[in-house]
Amino acid sequence: MLFSTLASFLLSALVVNVQGAIVPQAPPSDHIFTTPSDVPTGRNVTIAGVNTYVNTPPRGTFDPKRAVVILMDVFGFGKTDNFTDTWANAGFATFMPDYLHGDPLPQDNSIPLDTWIVNHTEAITTPLILSVLHALKEQGVEQIGVAGYCFGGLYATRLTQNNTVSVATMAHPSLLVVPDDYEKVKAVSRVPVQINSAELDTGLTPALADEIDQVMVGYKPGYNHTAWAGVGHGFAVSANASDPVQVAAKEGAFKVMSSWISTHFRK
């Protein structure tokens, strides 16, 4: 029944430092994960009132009781639908809810970041995410992995703290308070968590990432921090196709993140 439900779906940067100062990620560049045809293979559908990009692998090649929810950065949908297809191509039923409610940060700087963020606080965005997660569970999904990018990394952390998902991974997470957020994770969470950081990130700096590492020593559910050299904030979402360091880091982060979720889904 769940597969038919999923099939019907197909048919029917922030970065902040320890005190919360924000630095927007540059808009996506020319290197993005795409399908071979460069045409999205999933479809936008409405789940629990939330516009959601959905893609599943071919029938019989994935476990419909497991799903990956992608939480994107402040620039929201766009070319990132193909990015989500990459997760589906790796064997996951994949869902990317528009928790920005159709109001991403404009890439032309027409709206100041401090103005935009007022309408995208946790109190506004979190219910949209939770409604999609609840709907998936009601449809029979038993294990949900979350992958958060930049702004989405904050929510991946919150879902970890609240034990709402089965496994979490994130790249260059934003709006974290270090070490407080991860002291809470260690104290109350049962969720395996993985973080990808960037050497040149001016928000989640190497020093702050190391501080999280120190907090997470001995975290029994499982913890990994992979640091990527020579790249800055947003590297796991977009990269300059002519820069082999950026491309390798972006593609490498995807392999680490997808492997983490696959490994920590309960068998």
N, C-alpha and C positions, 0 to 999 in steps of 0.2 A: 504493500500500500504506500509505503513511504516513497519508493522509487516513482510510482505513478504521480505522487504529489510533487516530487522534484521535477519530473518531466513536465508536469503541467505548468510549473514555474517557467520552464524554458519556452513553453508554448504560449500560454496566456501573456611655513614651518617655523612651523614655529619651533624654536628651541628656547628653553629658559634655563637660566642658571639657578644656583641654590636659592637666590632671593626672588626669582620670578621675572627678571628682566627678559624681554622677548626679542628674538632676532629672527625675522622671517627668512625662510628658505627661498633660494632663487627659484623661479618658475622651471618646470621640467624642460630638460634639453632634448637633444635629438636621439639619444639612445634610450629606448624603452623596451621592456619585454613585449614581444608581439607573437602572434600566431604566424605560421609560415606565410599566410596570405596577407598578413597585416590587416585582417578584417576581424573584428570581435566575433567570437563564436557563442557567446552567451546572450542574455537578454535582460533588459530592465523590467522588473515586475514589482508589484506592490505586496509587501509582506507586513501585516499588522499596521497598515497605513503608512509604511515607510518605503519609498522608492529604493529598490535593491537590485544591484546587478548580480545575476545568478549564472553560474556555469557549473556543469557536472561532466565528468568523464563519460565515455560511452557506457551504456548499460552493461552490467556484469563485471566492470573493471574497477569498481570502487565500492566501499562499504557505506550504504546509505544511512547507517546509524552514526556516522562520523561526519563532521563538517568543519570547515575552516571559515572563520569570519574575518574579513579584511577591514581594518579601520585605517582610512587613508589620512593624508595630511590636510592642511588648510585649503589646498587647491582643489580638493574633492574629486569628483568624477572628471571624465575627459578621456585622455589617452590611457588613463589608468584602468579602463575596462580591459584592455589587452593585457595589462599587467596582471589582472585577476585571472585571465585565461591561462597564464603561465602556471598558476597554482592548480587549476583544473587539469592542465596537461600533465602535472606531476601526480595526479591520481586522487585529488581531493574534490569533494562537493564543496563549492566555493561560493560565498555570499559576501557582497560588499554593500552594506547599507549606507544610504546617504544621510548620515547623522548630522550633516550640516544643513539639512532640510532645503536643498536647492539653492543655498546661499554660500558658495565657496568664496574665499578671498580672491578678489579680482587680480589677475596677473598684471594688469596695466597700472596698478597703484592708484586707481581712481577712488578707492576707499581706504582711509588710513587704518592700519592694523589695530590701533587702540580703539577705534570706532567699531570696527568689525567684531572684535572679540567680545564686546558687551552683549551681543546677540547670540553668542556661542559659548556660554558658560556651561559648566558641568550640569547645573540644574536644568538647563534647556536641552542639552545634547544627550545626556545619559538616558533619559526615558526612551528616546528613540532607539538606542542600541538595545536596551533591555527588552523592549517590546519585540524586536526581531529575534533575540535569543529565546525568549519565552515561546514565540510561535514555532521556532524550529524544534524546541523540545516537545511541544505539544504534538508535532507531526511525527515524532518518533526518533529524533536525533538524540542519541544518548551521550555522545562526547563531542564537545565543541572546543576547537583550538582557535585562539585569537592571535592575529598577526597585526601589530600596530606600528604605523610609520609616522614619525614626527609627532604631530598633534594626536594621532591615534595611539601613540605609545603611552600617553597619560591614561587613556581609557583601558588599554591592555593591563596597565598596572592596577587600576581600580578593580577590574574584573578579577585580577589575581588576588588582591586583598580581600575581596568579598567571596572568593571561592565560587564564582559564578561560571567559570569555564574549567575545562579539564587540563589544559596546557596553554602556556602563553609564550609568545616570542615577540620581539620588537626591535626596531632599528631607529637610532638617534631619537629616543623618546623626548617629548617636550613637557614643559610645565611641571616637572618633578621637583619636589622639595627633598634635597639630599642632606642628611641620610634618613630623614623622618619617614618618607614613603616606604623605604625598604626595611627600616626597622619594624614597621607595621607588617609588611609582607612576611618577614621572618617570624614575627610573633603569632600571626593568626592564619597564614595561608597554608594550603595543602597542594598548591598548584606548582608544577615544575615551570621555571621561568628562565628565559634566555634573552640576553641583551646584546645588540651589536652597536658599537660606538665607533666614532671617527676621530682619527688623530687630530684633525684640524677643526673639529667642532668647537665653536666659541661658547656654546651653551652647556651641553653635557661634555665638559672638558675631560681629558684623560684623568686629571686629578679627581674630578667628581665621580667618574666611572670607577676608579680605583677605590674610592670611598664606599661605593655600593658593594664592591667586591669584599671589602673588609667586613661590612655588616653581614653579608650573606655566607660567610664561612660557616660550614656545618649545617647549611640549610638542607634538611633531609629530603624534601620532595624532589630536589634536583635544581641545580643552577649552573648556568654557563654565561660567561661574558667573552665575546670575541671582539677584539679591537682591530680595526682596519687602518693600515698606515697609508698616508699620502692622500687622504680624502677628507672632505668636510661634511657638514650637515646636509642631509638629503641624499647622500650617495646611494642609498639602497633603493631609491625611487627613480632617480634619473642620473645619467652620466654622459659626459662628452664622448661620443663614439670614436673620436680620434685619440683619446687618451686611454692607453691600455691599462693603466693603474686604476682609473675610475671604472672602466668596464669590468675588470677582474674583481674589484671589490663589490660592485653591485651584483654581479652574477654569483660571486662567492657567498655573499650574505644570503641570497635566496636559497642556495644549497644548504647553508647552515640552518636557516629558519625552517625550511620544509622538512629537513631531516629531524630537527628537534621535535616538531609536532608529530611526525610519523613515529618516532621512537617512543614518545611518551603517551600516545594513545594507548589505552588499556587493550590488551590482546583478548 
